[in-house]
Amino acid sequence: MKQTLPSAAGPIGIFDSGYGGLTILSKIREALPQYDYIYLGDNARAPYGTRSFEIVYEFTLQAVTKLFEMGCHLVILACNTASAKALRNIQMNDLPRLDPMRRVLGVIRPTVECIGSITQSRHVGVLATAGTIKSESYPLEVHKLFPDIKVSGEACPLWVSLVENNEAQGEGSDYFIRKNINNLLIKDTEIDTVILGCTHFPLLLPKIQQYMPDGITTVTQGELVADSLKDYLHRHPEMDRKCTKGGRCVYRTTESEEKFTESASTFLNESIRVERIEL
Ligand code: DGL
């Protein structure tokens, strides 16, 4: 059944399983401060990275539908796991049914587009969730644009939980961060560029940089996604007109408001207010 969605212009929706998308949101807001945004974190059901394809797709579709109902015409999946496992299906199967004029964009493509000009050795590593690594989305997307680049991946199944449980600065995280970085670099000793292919990982950046050997470039996605969105809105004035511009940002979570407010305020370095919703 075709749903009735609000047709008036609305905010840009930014979705992640939890806090990770905040790293993308803050860079997007720096680059495009004039727009309105709704951030939605499905913290109650995070992490997504260890969940099956079907479940990540189902949860992501629920979130996208909710953001459409809240007035968004454009939604960014600020989550690699959702981009890897759900984006294509949503674009192909669900948008035509929900509203063919709305758009859902991911974070993998804008990251991959920049990689060719960063690596010198043409050997690239990816640190991401188990779901993103298993989907092979990074090697597939990189090889479409740069067939000469060798891509090696390492799943870091515990890193998202460290962030979601406020352990990003804790001693326990050192063990896992060192171990996964070493595992990746053993797979290919010529790697000179490592993509943090999970939006939660920049929140672990001080420790990642501590264990990443000198000479290896660590690529975070926030600025790449922000630049790509800026370019997209420039190329699509019809979408730009459907995005309201008041410089506001509201936050929604599926978890408790207290927990989200405390952690998100720390990650963003500003105090925010959030409302709990159900998907
Ligand atoms: N921020 C999500 C990503 O970029 C984390 C996924 C998860 O919840 O495991 O993949």
Residues whose N, C-alpha, C, O or C-beta is under 5 A from the ligand:
A	BS01	DGL	S17 G20 A46 P47 Y48 G49 T50 A78 C79 N80 T81 T129 V160 G197 C198 T199 H200
